[in-house]
Amino acid sequence: MLVIAKVVSQQGIAYFYDYKTKTKTPIANVSLKVAYAKPTTSGSDGKFTLEFDGLGIGQKITHSEQPYYKGMKVFNKKEVDNWFIVHAPLRLIMCDYEEFELAKKDWYEKGKASVIKRRDAEIATLKKENEDYGRRLSELREKYNSILDDMQKNADAMARIDQSELDDQMQEVLDLYQKGLVDEAMQKLSDMHLEETFIKTLDRKHFFEQETNVAKEDSLQVLAKLRSSIDLYKQNGEYDKAKECLKLLADKLNTTEDIFDYAYFCFKQNIHQEAIDYFQKVLGMYRSLAKEDPEVYESNVVATLNNMALLYHNIQRDTESEQMNKEALEICRGLAKANPQAYEPDLVAILLNLATLYIETQRLKECEQICKEALGFSNQLAINNPQDSNIYVALSKASMARLYNNTQRFDESENWVRRLERTNNC
């Protein structure tokens, strides 16, 4: 008897985001290439259909190439990188590449000018105080250098704010900022008292169970403004205010996404205990969800475990770091077996994290085994997708070189260094 595999269709619509008019319109002829589906393009109404042979509802969609239209790039990249096969239509937003880069550069320059202005003011204050000046000046410079290092990433997030969905009040804040009137913009944002307004909307029964559609729409609009304000606080280096807003969302909404975002922010800001507490909370939530729907939520379990492993390693709790790495590795092996294109990069990253832990704790025999396994997967990734996978090959070779150097097998270490140089020159 001939068995015919079921083809699963996923609908979607492609838009073009115009920075000048801050509007979105459907766009035709956007090319989409994803694993386990035939290549397709969007129609005149922006609609597209992906037909999957081998994947089903709830499974992650992996892009063989980023959605393509000449001269454009993906605007809602975070959303697109986390597509799953679902019943609802997917949303793809494209934008002009040059306009995006200009917007990103503009956000960076405005934020940089504001940060430098505050830094210089604090240095001037220090000089007047003239008390323990050298130490405090060094700390101050370190603080602002860290802010400036993060600013390119924050500018990228700002350039992706969909201003077609903002109200007039929030639009005025962003317009002031883009004009270089940063202090005025931040003051207006502060005067909006978004945190207090958001809490009041929650008091109207439940956030997602409003008595009227108008009240629900008001709540969602306040939420959208609050999320945009977080990006703006980060862009301006006001991490204390960003932390306050992120914690408010995590505690009040209690969603996995908001709790994870707050935990990750604390991790990056070296607020260790809060990061641990919120990672542990969201890990428990993801584990429960993964029992009901493993295809959707096991990848979230892996991501949380991986971040916790890195956090524990940073604070020298290596036993717990190893435990988290091993659990993440076990789950990720299963995911990669079912969908290698989607999960083998994550598998390599976890293996290399574990290899680093073993090198630093002198468990060199176990490290060698892990490094070889990571290199095997990296080489396969490079064959399938050479442009995006060279980084994994390079990291795997660097780990091999470091391992052999630590075991005083210097000839082998030098050999891996040469291989690494060839990879970097490709």
WODACOR-V145763 format. One line per field, one symbol per residue. ss: DSSP state (@ for helix, = for strand, . for the rest). phi: phi as a letter, one per 30 degrees, with the letter a starting at -180 (. if undefined). burial: # if it has 9 or more other C-alpha atoms within 8 Angstrom, else .. A space follows every 10 residues. Layout:
ss: ???
phi: ???
burial: ???
This chain:
ss: ......==== ========.. ..====.... ====..=..= =.....==== ===......= ..======.. .===..@@@@ @..=.....= ======@@@@ @@@@@@@@@@ @@@@@@@@@@ @@@@@@@@@. ..@@@@@@@@ @@@@@@@@@@ @@@@@@@@@. ..@@@..@@@ @@@@@@@@.. .@@@@@@@@@ @..@@@@@@@ @@@..=..=. ..@@@@@@@@ @@@@@@@@@@ @@@@@...@@ @@@@@@@@@@ @@@..@@@@@ @@@@@@@@.. .@@@@@@@@@ @@@@@@@@@@ @@.@@@@@@@ @@@@@@@@@@ @@@@...@@@ @@@@@@@@@@ @@@@@@@@.@ @@@@@@@@@@ @@@@@@@@@@ ...@@@@@@@ @@@@@@@@@@ @@@@.@@@@@ @@@@@@@@@@ @@@@@@...@ @@@@@@@@@@ @@@@@.
phi: .dccddcccc dabcbcccdd chbcbebcid dbbbdibdeb bdddcidbbc ccbkbbejcd ccddbdebbe ibbddcdedd dcdbdbdddd bcccbdeddd dddddddddd dddddddddd dddddddddh bhdedddddd dddddddddd dddddddddc ddddccdddd dddddddddi ddeddddddd ddhddddddd ddddicecbd dbdddddddd dddddddddd eddddcicdd dddedddedd dddhcddddd ddddddedci cddddddddd dddddddddd ddbdddcddd ddddeddddd ddddcicddd ddddeddddd ddedddddbe ddcdeddddd eddddddddd cicddddddd dddddddddd ddddadddce dddddddddd ddedddcicd dddddddddd dddddd
burial: .......#.# #########. .###.##### #####.#### ########## ###...#### ###...###. .#####...# ..###...## #######.## ..######.# ##.###..#. ..#..#.... ..#..##..# #..#..##.. ##.######. .....#...# ####.###.. ##.###.##. ...##.##.. ##....#..# ....##.##. ######.### ########.. ###.###### ...#.#.### #######... ##.######. ###.###.## ...####### ########## ###...##.# #########. ###.##...# #####.#### #########. ..##..##.# #####.###. ##..##..## .######### #####...#. .######.## ..#...
